[in-house]
Amino acid sequence: MSIAVEHNKVWDWPLQANDEFVNVVEDSKHFEVDLDAKYFSPKEIKVKTMGDLLQIQMEHDDNSNTNISRTILRIKG
């Protein structure tokens, strides 16, 4: 007999709405992270795995009138 085990975690994420935590679901079939990345386009987001580590990098440059640059790098394991 085998019992499926889910490991639910929460991550602190700097851009999450209302300063909430990010829900992370991991089981034997998938790994899911639901985070807020509304300030970045898909081409500005890079996700890599390195063994048991997950690297999420987001980088956005706004060169309109304000010249804003925003970079986030998180490595979780």
C-alpha positions as CSV (number, residue, x, y, z in Angstrom):
1,M,0.0,0.0,0.0
2,S,1.3,3.5,-0.9
3,I,0.1,6.8,0.4
4,A,0.4,9.9,-1.8
5,V,2.1,12.7,0.1
6,E,1.8,16.4,-0.8
7,H,4.3,18.9,0.4
8,N,2.7,22.3,0.5
9,K,5.1,25.2,1.2
10,V,5.0,29.0,1.1
11,W,7.6,31.4,-0.2
12,D,8.1,35.0,0.5
13,W,7.9,36.9,-2.9
14,P,8.7,40.7,-3.1
15,L,6.0,41.6,-5.6
16,Q,3.2,39.4,-4.3
17,A,-0.1,41.3,-4.0
18,N,-1.0,42.5,-0.5
19,D,2.4,41.3,0.7
20,E,1.1,37.7,0.8
21,F,3.1,34.5,0.5
22,V,3.4,32.4,-2.6
23,N,1.8,29.0,-2.5
24,V,4.0,26.1,-3.6
25,V,2.5,22.6,-4.3
26,E,4.8,19.6,-4.9
27,D,3.8,16.0,-5.3
28,S,5.1,13.0,-7.2
29,K,3.7,14.2,-10.5
30,H,4.2,18.0,-10.6
31,F,5.7,21.1,-9.0
32,E,3.7,24.3,-9.0
33,V,4.5,27.8,-7.9
34,D,1.8,30.5,-8.1
35,L,3.5,33.9,-8.0
36,D,2.8,37.4,-9.1
37,A,4.9,38.5,-12.1
38,K,2.5,41.1,-13.6
39,Y,5.3,43.7,-14.0
40,F,7.3,41.4,-16.3
41,S,6.6,40.1,-19.8
42,P,7.2,36.4,-20.6
43,K,10.5,37.1,-22.4
44,E,11.8,38.9,-19.2
45,I,11.3,35.8,-17.0
46,K,13.9,33.0,-16.9
47,V,13.3,29.8,-14.9
48,K,16.1,27.2,-14.5
49,T,16.5,24.0,-12.5
50,M,19.9,23.0,-11.0
51,G,19.6,19.7,-9.3
52,D,17.1,20.2,-6.5
53,L,17.2,24.0,-6.8
54,L,14.9,26.3,-8.7
55,Q,16.2,29.6,-10.0
56,I,13.7,32.3,-11.0
57,Q,15.1,35.5,-12.6
58,M,13.0,38.4,-13.7
59,E,14.5,41.5,-15.3
60,H,12.7,44.6,-16.7
61,D,14.0,47.8,-18.0
62,D,11.6,50.7,-18.7
63,N,13.4,53.3,-20.7
64,S,10.4,55.5,-21.3
65,N,10.4,58.7,-19.2
66,T,11.5,57.3,-15.9
67,N,14.3,54.9,-16.8
68,I,13.3,52.2,-14.3
69,S,15.1,48.9,-13.9
70,R,13.8,46.1,-11.8
71,T,15.6,42.8,-11.2
72,I,14.6,39.9,-9.0
73,L,16.6,36.7,-8.5
74,R,15.4,33.9,-6.2
75,I,16.9,30.5,-5.7
76,K,14.9,28.0,-3.8
77,G,15.6,24.5,-2.8
